[in-house]
Amino acid sequence: MPTDVKQISEVVKNESGFVDKLRKEIGRVIVGQACMIDRLLVGLLSNGHVLIEGVPGLAKTTAVATLARTLRLSFHRLQFTPDLLPADLIGTLIYNPKSGDFTTRKGPIFANIILADEINRAPAKVQSALLEAMQERQVTIGDTTYPLDKPFLVMATQNPIEHEGTYPLPEAQVDRFMLKVKITYPEKDEERQIMDRMALTAVTVNVEPVISPEDIMRVRGVVDEIYMDEKVKDYILNIVFATRSPAEYKLKELEGLIEYGASPRATIYLTLGAKAYAFIQGRGYVTPQDVKSIGMDVLRHRVIVSYEAEAEDMTSEDIVQKIFDSVEVP
């Protein structure tokens, strides 16, 4: 790969041509939600799982399914329920009484993109099985470990307003998600487009595949080569360390409000996410604004607030925003 910034920028310009085509194809189905679509692309290009949170009816499931169709990737949607078993997810061994042998029946986890719909409805054993798949990109059935297909991504959704029959995701599993994206209602003109396009008894929209799995793996190599200045690297470190020791960054008002700061995984994902975000903007170098653009989605689920913060109605997002507002930008 080239090492000169101009050469890298030229490679990125050539390789990122599919991004606009992909957005256009997804736009045939999804109106608005540009932020969510860009975050899905960032997760795809940086090999990171994405957790999408929003009220019902905001096209979370449709967006992920449409993305899979435009990428020529295998796709499985899993509706998580309280009675789901790990075998329903990863597969199981089937006994044949005639031969006395066991055969492996692989579960729906064996696909490129997994949509874990309402992931917080799954019990602890299912979440634990999913954890191995997300972190190790492999699953174990019986005594055998099976690698998962490449690329492999979990796109999970959860409903923030309904708590009956749900199992809050443990911090260890939430931390495995590179991004936590919160989506909101569309604008009035966007909803008018949705009404005109979708308020029909039969709606069929075909999308064309834009890029293959082999192309995605190649493009990930390009993302790795995107240039990041030493000052931008220091900026990322300062942001993460400010969540752990806010007083050292002139944020004494945050002392006592943060129970646990962001882990080193946040540093890794901020770096990868900023590079991927620069790529979809068609640039071969990372700016501090790229870090800011992706930073909230990387950090909002990694900063654990204290009881004192909850008493003051301070959320992790409020704290992360204060950090971004206060830490010096290079």
NUKOL-183219 format. One record per residue (C-alpha): x, y, z. Coordinates in pm, whole numbers, plus 50000, padded with zeros to 5 digits. Layout:
% NUKOL-183219
XYZ
...
% end
This chain:
% NUKOL-183219
500005000050000
501165036049939
502635055450229
502335090750093
499155109150201
498415120549845
498765085149716
496535071649993
493945098649916
493965088649550
493445051949639
490605061149877
488975082849611
488985053649368
487915027149618
485165047349789
483145051949473
480745024649583
479635044549891
477415068849699
475945040249495
475215021049812
473565051049978
471455056049666
470265019949665
469435020650036
467685054049980
465225036349751
463885018850060
464895040750356
463935077550369
466315098850576
468225082350864
471515092250697
473345090551030
472245054751095
473235043750744
476665059850775
477205042951112
476275009250964
478875015250692
481485025150953
480804992651139
481054972650819
484334988650708
486004986451051
484764951351140
482724963851435
479294953751561
476534979751587
473764983751845
470815004651722
468405019351974
465135035751881
461385033751927
459415009351707
458675019351349
461885037951262
463045012650998
465874997851205
465224962451083
464524973550726
467764993650709
469934964050812
468114940050578
468454964550288
472164969450359
472714931850341
470924930350004
473134957449857
476304939449970
475674904349830
475984891050184
474064863050353
471644876750611
469664861850897
467174879851118
466834865751470
463864876251679
465124874152034
462564862252290
462774851552658
462364814752566
465204814352312
467914788052369
471614789552272
471034760352034
468434781351850
471214805851776
474414786151716
473074751451631
473244717751800
474204681051768
471504657851633
471614621151739
470934594751475
469624563451658
470244540751357
473944548351321
474584559551678
476374590551547
475874627451609
475634651851321
476054689451349
473164711851254
474464747351225
472254775651347
471354808951188
474464825451336
476314812151030
475724842250806
477594874050715
475164898150878
473064889051180
470194911351279
469614905051650
466174920551680
465294932052032
468504917252168
467654927252525
464814901652530
467264872352522
468174854652849
471744853452983
472714819952825
471804832152475
473644864852528
476684845152643
476614823652328
476334854852116
479274870252304
481684843252180
480494848051824
480904885851843
484334886052006
486024855151864
484154852451532
483624815751610
481124793151785
481504760151967
479044731651910
479814701152121
483584696452115
484134714051783
484784750751720
483604765151389
484884797951242
482194821551117
482014835650767
483924867050674
482794893950699
480704886951010
478764914851178
476044916451441
473604944951394
471404945051704
468324965451789
466694973652117
463614993052222
464355019652489
460765024452606
459694989052692
461184970752990
458714942753065
460184908952973
463624922852895
467104914053020
469434944353029
472624937052839
475624932453072
478374958453038
480774931852905
478484925052611
477554961252544
481284968852527
481634944152239
479534966952022
481754991651844
478925016851809
475695023751990
473525044451758
470425062351880
467925071651611
465035095751633
461855104151444
462155116451083
461605152750986
458145162950864
459115164050495
460825130250527
457735115150685
455685128950396
457955109850158
457505078650369
453745083050355
453695087549977
456045058249918
454915032850175
451225039050243
450215011849998
448754977250052
451604961649850
455054977349846
457914960349660
461214978249616
464114960249452
467684970449529
470754961649327
473874946149480
476704971449484
479754953749630
480824918049701
482234902750023
485664900249859
485564937349777
484654945550137
487664926550270
489914944950022
488464978950114
489094971750484
492784969850396
492525004550242
490835017850557
493745004750765
496175025450555
494345058650600
496745084050749
496305095751108
498565123151238
500275118951575
498345148951709
495035132451620
496175100751796
496995121352104
493565137752078
491885103452086
493955093452390
493105125952568
489375120552507
489485085152646
491695094052943
489415123353027
486635098053092
488885081553354
490605111553513
488515142253430
490305164753683
493555161453486
491775177353188
490275206753379
486955188753422
486715188453801
482925191953779
482795156553639
484605141053934
482255117954119
479875116253821
481775088653637
481775054153794
483885038053521
485585054353226
486075040652877
488285009852831
491195006152583
488654991152346
487245026452314
490655038952200
490845011651937
487315017451810
487675055451804
490755050951585
489145025351353
485855044251341
487525077351256
489445060650972
486305044250835
484375077050863
487145094950671
486935067750405
483205072050345
483865109450314
486365101350039
489465112450231
492755094650287
493485111850619
491695116250953
490705150051096
489695158051457
486165163651325
486045127151215
486825117351576
484095140651703
481575128151447
481955091851549
482945097651913
479525098852077
478495065751920
481715049252040
481645063152395
478015066852505
477765030452616
481285028552760
481085056453017
479245043753325
477745071553533
477565071353914
474495073554135
475385109854195
475145116753821
471795099153804
470565120354094
471525151253894
469865137553577
473255135453405
473525108853135
476655093952985
475925114252673
475955146652873
479345137253019
480845127052683
479645159552527
481265179852806
484515161352745
484445168252371
483635204752440
486515208652685
489425187552556
491715208352334
491365200951963
494655198651768
% end
